[in-house]
Amino acid sequence: MIVIKNVTLRRGTKIVLQDASVTLQPGEKIGLIGRNGAGKSSLFSLLRHRLQSDAGDVSIPPRWLVGEVAQNMPETDQGATEYVLEGDTRLQAANAALVAAEAADDGHAMADAHQEIAEAGGFEARPRAQALLMGLGVRVDQLDDPVNSFSGG
């Protein structure tokens, strides 16, 4: 079993974990969630022996392996809300169709594109993207911060 007992971890002056304890039995599966910067990646770094705790003990049986999937944040200074909106491929295609229709001065194609934008939820897209970000722990004042300003954990 994996035992984390009374672990405290500091990153600079910030206390990331304080007196944290958990025991994971063989076969147990867990999910680790938390706001941006809460210490999720730091906890995995402790388990992978890339970091040492400031206090407490971490015990993993010698034959056990800890696996992880690396979290890589895109190196873009694009705002978080705009980045999420780009992931809505249907809406992006509808917007591109509108731009092309306007460039061709094709009224019928413009009407079709506006209809597709409406059906894709284009009028609610920004608040929906921001709600998604806030559900991940992004604060209102961070919604337009550059994506590369967030931690990957």
Secondary structure, 3 states (H helix, E strand, C coil): CEEEEEEEEEECCEEEEEEEEEEECCCCCCCCCCCCCCCHHHHHHHHCCCCCCCEEEEECCCCCCCCCCCCCCCCCCCEHHHHHHHCCHHHHHHHHHHHHHHHCCCHHHHHHHHHHHHHCCCCCHHHHHHHHHHHCCCCHHHCCCEHHHCCCC
